[in-house]
Amino acid sequence: MPIQTAAQQQNGTTSAELSTDELQRYSRHLTLPDVGREGQEKLKASSVLIVGTGGLGSPLAMYLAAAGVGRLGLVDFDRVEESNLQRQVLFGQSDVGRPKLEAAKGRLREINPHVEIERYETRLTSDNALDVIGDGYDLVADGTDNFPTRYLVNDACVMAGVPNVYGSIFRFEGQVSVFATEDGPCYRCAYEEPPPPGLVPSCAEGGVLGVLPGLVGSMQATEAIKVLLGIGEPLAGRLLLLDTLEASFRTLRVEKNPDCPVCSDDPEQTELIDYEAFCGLPSAASDSTNGQAMSDSKDAVPEITVQDYNARRGTDDAPFLLDVRKPHEYEITNLGGELIPVDELPDRLDELEAHKDEEIVVHCRTGGRSAKATELLRSRGFDAKNLKGGVHAWSDEIDPSVPKY
């Protein structure tokens, strides 16, 4: 069933006249019976907000710009890193170090100079989400990679009456759906509660096949165009699951929950909340990718800086170093510590009994998994500290020859 956006319901069919240049540019759309000139003018009159310009946001932004969506809003506050380039095709080598939104705007203008680009160089929060989404957008495309922001985007979309084109990726698998439509379910109907903190690794920890966000982001762009044009059968009420290793696609039904705390007829929650707390995380620090809020682990566990640890290496007071990354990460680079992956640590604590009376420094790639491991060790009586910043901090501040990944 075609979906109408709030703007379409309020204003009727809106359109913007195409120029001669645009008629030539969109000629392949104009010959499609379900698009035609009227549909292309609808796209030109439409506005889409893309939250995050990383793996998912890159193909989303590029294809929506190429398709002729008249106004694109981009939310991000990160800078381009070399590790982004494996999957974030919106950026190139010359963009490394630049603000993502600055680089994105230039690239999108090259793709289609007729598209208006709005930049929101900020982390989306409960304080600003409704204002940003309410800035004239017909729908939101969620390109984030963390649970607090997903729940925030969902709830804000429900409250603003704006459809939410959802996508997520992990390793070789992805999901796509359309939430927060007038009659369809929202993200909370499908996932009422977030998973426990640390259960689902981030893409940085778990990895992601570089082409996967291209597939998922392209599907999101397709769903966005269908919703904007009111054609086809959008994925409202359905969750598309794809597995690149099996080359399989399957669809699950998602029913609207009549008792949903956000989208039911009598919702319990009518305002945006603290989504880090909702997901069981400490207050967020503004150090993230695609708007990803990272927990401030120093509030939870003791830390040691890379400078302090380096000063004590090779001395009689040298701590025991424990690496809690995966074996394949250890092969990329290591700082010389003993390797016990964090998910194996609860069952291998006996291997550390000989170091019970020593200070143990725990590290991982950037400090997240090692904070979790440090907390576990301290609960079992070990004198453990988290190496702040992990391998990345070591490479930045101690030894640049150590590769960051």
N, C-alpha and C positions, 0 to 999 in steps of 0.2 A: 504494500500500500504506500503510495507516495507520501512523503512527509513535507509539511510546510514549516518553514522557519517562522519565528515570531514576527520578523519584519514582513514576510510575505502575507501572514495572516492579518497583520495590522494595516498594511498598505496596499494589499492586493498584489497583482503581478507588477513588479517593478522592472524597469529595463533602462538601458543607456544606449543611445544611438552609436553605431559603429562607424568609424572613419573608413575612408577608402583603403588606407594602409591595413587597418584591422580586418577588413573584409578579405583581403588577400592573405594575411597572416593566418586567419582561422578558417581557411577554405575547406579543410578536411572535416572540420566540425560542421560547417554550414551545409554540407551535403549529407550529414546524418539525419535521418527522419526525426529522431528523438531530440535532436539539438536544434539544427537550423539557425536561421538568423535570430528568431525570437529567443531561443535558448542561449545563444551566445551573448545576446544583449542582457539577459538575466545574469549570466556569469559576470559580465562587466559591471553590473550594478551591485554585485554581492561583495561581502566582506567576510574574511575568515581569519580567526586568531590562531596562530600556531604557538603552542607553549613548548619551548625547547627547539633549538636548531641543530641538534646533534644527529645521531644515526637515523632516527625517524623523521625529525624535522627537515633534514636535508632534502630527501626525495619529495616529501610533502610540499615544501615551499617551491621547489623547482618545477614540479608538475602542475601545481595550482597556478603558478605564475605563467607557465607556458600555455596553460589552458585558457588564460584570460580572465581569471578572477580579478575583479577590479581593484580590490584593496586587501592587502595582506598585513596583518599585525604579527610581529615577531617578539617573543618574550625570551630573553636570555641575558646572562650577565657574565659569561665566561669568555676566556680567550682561547684561540685556536692552539692546540698542542699537536705535536707530531704524531702522537698515538691516535689522534682523531682521524687521521687521513686514511686509515684502513677501511673506514666505513662512512665517514661523513663527507659525502661527495660534493657537498656545497663548497668545500674549501680546497685549496691547493697549497703546495709547498711555500709559496711566497706569502701565504696568509698566516703562517705560524707566528704566534706572538701578538697578532692583531685581535681586537675585540671581535667576537663572532658576529655580532649584529652589523658592525661596520663592513666586514668582509662579505657577509650575506647580502646586504643591500646592493653592493657593487655587482656581485655575481647575478642576482636576480634582475637587476636593471639591464644587464647584458642579455639575459634570456628574453625579457619582455619589457621594453621601456614604457609601455602603456599602463603598467601596473603601479599603483601607489603603495609604497612600503612604509609602514608605521613601526618604529622601534621602541620597545619598552626594555631598556637596559636595567633590569631589576629582577630580583627573585620574586616569583609570584607567592604571595602570602595571604593569610586571612584578612589582613588589613587592606590589601589593594585589589584582590581578585575580582570582586564584584564591580569595582570601578573600571578595571581594564576590560573585562568581558562586556560590560555595559557600554563600552565606547563604540556602539554602533555595529557590533559583529553579529552576523547571521548564524554562525556556528563556530565551535572551537574544535581544533584538532590537537589531541594530546600527544606530544612527542617526548614526554618525560620518562625517566627510568627509575623512579622511586615511589614507594607507596604513599608517604604523606602527601606528595603533590598530586598523585592520582586521585586520592580521596578529596583533596581540596578542589581540584578541577571539576570533578563530578558534582560535588555539592554546590559549588558556585554556579555551574551550568543549570542544575535543577532550579535553584533559586532565581536565576536570571531568565529562565525559560528559553535557553539556548541549547540546541543539540550538541552532544559531545561525541566526536569521532575518535574512538579509543584504539590504541595499538600498544602492544608490548612485545618485547623480544628477550630471549634467553638462550644462549649457546646456539642451538640449531633449530629452535622452535619459536613460533610467534602466535599472536592472537590479534584479532580485529573485531570490532563491533561498533554499533552506533547506540549510544546511551542518551538518556535524558530527553527523549522525544516526548510529545504530549501524552501519548497513550502507551509508550513502551517502558521497559525497565531502565533503571539507572545502574551504575557500576556497583552501588551498594546492594542492589537486588541480586547481583551475581556473586559478589564477594562482600558479604555483610561485615566480616571482621578481617582485619589485616593479619598476615602470618606473624608468628612471634619474631621479634628482632633477631637478625642473624640467620634465620632459617633459609631464606632465599638470598644467595649471593648477588651482589650487583654485577653488572656487565664487566666492570673493571676486575672483579674478583673471579667471576665464573667464566668470563670470555664470551665472545659472540662472533659467529661467522660473518665476515664483512659484508656479504651480499644480502644477508637476512633482513637488516633494516631497510634495504632497498625494496625488497619484496613487500614487507609489511607497510612501509611508508607509501608505496605506490597503491596498495590496496586502500589505505586510508584516504589518499587523494581521490581515488575512484569513488569511494563512498561519499566523500564530501561533495563531489560534483553531482552525484545522483540526488543527494538531498537538496542541493541548491536548485537543481533543475526540476525536481519533483518527478523523476523518472525511475523506472525499474523497481526493484525490491531491495531497498537498503537493508543493512544487517541489524535493524532494530528488532529486538527480541531473539536475536541469533548471535552466537559467538563462533566465529570462524577460527579454527585451529589448524596451523600448518606446521609440518615437520619436514625440513629440507633433507634430512638423511634418508627418510623413507619416500620422499617426494609425494607426500600425502596431504590432502586437505579434507577436513571433516567439519561439520557444523552441528552445534548443540543448541537446543532451544533454551532461552532464558526467559522465565516468566516474571512479570511485574509482581513484586511482593506487596500484598495489600497492607502489610504492617511495616513497610520500609520506614525507617526513622526519618528519611529525607524526602522521598517522592510519593509517599502515600497521601490519601485525601486528608488525613489528620496527622501531619508529621510531628514527631517529638522534637526534632531539631529544625529550627527556623533561622539560625544564624551560623556563620562559619565559626569553627572551633580551633583549638590548638591541635593541628594534625600530627605533629611530632609526638605529642603526648598520647594522642589517639592510637598511634602505631607503636607505642611503648618505647619511644626514643627520647633522649634528653633534648634540651633546647638546641635548635639548629644553628650551625655556623655557616657563614656564606662562603663556603669553599666547596664548589660542586661542579658537576658536569650536567648539561641540559637542565639546569635548575635543581639539581639534586641536592637536598639538604643532608649534610653529614653530621653525625652526632659528635658532640664535643667530649671526647673520651676522657679528657683530663679531669672532668668533674666526677667521673665514675671510678677511675683507677689511677694509681701513681704512674708518673711518666719520667723518663730520662731523655735528655736531648742527645742528638748524635754527637755533638761536641763533647759532652760530658762522658759519654760512653767511649768515644775515641781516645780521650785523655787517659782512661783507665785500662785500655787494652794493653796487654803485655806487662802489666804491673802485678805485684803480689795481691792487689785488691781488685783484680779483673773479674767482672761478673761472668757467669755462665750464659752463653748466648743460645737462645732457642728460636728457631725459624719455624713458623706455623703456616707457611705457604704450601702449595702443591708441588710434587716432585718435578713437574715440567717447568715450573717457575724457578725452582732451584737450579735447574740446568741452564736457564737463561743467565742468571747471575746469583751469586751468593756471597754473604759476608763472613762465611766460615763457621756458622753455628750448626748445631745439631738440628736435623729436620724431623719434625713431627707435625703433620698437617692438623689444622685446628679441629676438623671434624673427627679425627682419630684420637685426639688428645684425652678425652675422658676415659678411653679404654687402654691408654698407654702411660698413665701417670706413674706406674711402677718403674718405668724406665728412668724417671727423674728422681727417684728416691735418694740416689747417691748425692744429689745436689740440693737436698732438703735444707741443709745448713748454709747454703751459698745464696748470694743474690743472683736472681735469674732475670736477664733482660730478654724480652720477647719481641720479635719483630715480624712484620709481613711486608706487603708492597707499600702501603701508605699509612698503616696504623689502625685500621678498622678491625680486622680479624685478630690482630695481636692484642687489642684492647679487650676483646671478648675472651681470649685465652688467658690474659693476665688476671681478669676477674675470676675465672675458674680456678686458676692456680692459687690465688690468694684465699679463695674459699676453702681450699684443701690444705692450707697451712704453709704454702710456699711463699718466700719473700720475692715476689715477682714485680717487675716494672715494665711498662710498655715503652718501646723505643719510638719516640714521637716522630711521625712522618715516615718511618720505615725506610725501605730501599730508596724511595724518591728523595727523602731528605738527605740520606747518606750521599747520593749522587750530587745533589745540589750544593751541599755544604762541606763535604769531606773529600770525596773522590769522584770527579767528573767522568773518570773512565768506567765507572760502574754504570751499565746501561739501565735506563728507565724503560719500562714497557707498559 
